[in-house]
Amino acid sequence: MSKIYDIAVNSIDGKPQQLGDYAGKVLLVVNVASKCGLTPQYESLEKAYEQYREKGLVVLGFLCNQFGEQEPGSEAEIKDFCISNFGVKFPMFSKLDVNGQSRHPLYQSLIAAQPKAVAGGGLREKLAGYGRKPESDSDILWNFEKFLINRKGEVVARFEPDIAVDDPKLLQAIEKQLAA
């Protein structure tokens, strides 16, 4: 069994969990924020979850406030926002750090397995223009970066934040893993 399944996380309601609770599923792990220009991606994430859930896809949203402090609220406020504005039903988790010295063990494992993301549509350059560059090339670029994990718990792909779930590159990768 994959070591990623042993990683402890907390649900958005503060309940301890492990990724092993989702063993045998195809996972899409996303660091999310509710006050970001990319926040509308919640809609496509939920749509993909609903469309592919019966085939084994689980979208996992991890709250993160490291990028422009765009996730400032409490977990309860954020949960309410996501449900009332986007109908989010996929599992959500408590705030964690995805970069820096306090990087959560989940993101340590994800990044070690996939240090480079599939390039998006120019967000990296746009952020650089605002003086926002990752410290390291392997760091998470911004909110809504996505990691795809196969049914064996192996991280098989990583996508930059501006690649939404309905982008053909990401949809094809999900469908390939669901068919495996």
Number of C-alpha atoms within 10 A of each C-alpha: 10 14 11 21 17 14 15 15 20 16 19 20 12 13 10 12 15 15 18 17 10 17 17 13 21 27 27 24 23 23 26 28 29 22 17 17 10 16 16 14 21 24 17 15 25 20 19 20 24 17 11 17 17 9 14 16 26 23 25 23 25 24 27 25 20 19 17 13 12 18 20 17 15 12 19 12 10 20 20 14 15 18 13 10 11 18 14 21 15 18 13 24 23 21 25 20 19 27 22 13 7 10 13 17 16 20 20 15 15 22 20 12 15 18 16 16 20 14 14 14 11 11 16 18 12 12 14 11 10 8 9 15 16 16 11 11 11 14 19 25 23 26 29 29 20 29 25 25 23 21 19 14 21 19 23 14 21 24 23 23 26 21 21 23 25 14 12 11 13 20 13 13 13 22 14 11 18 18 8 8
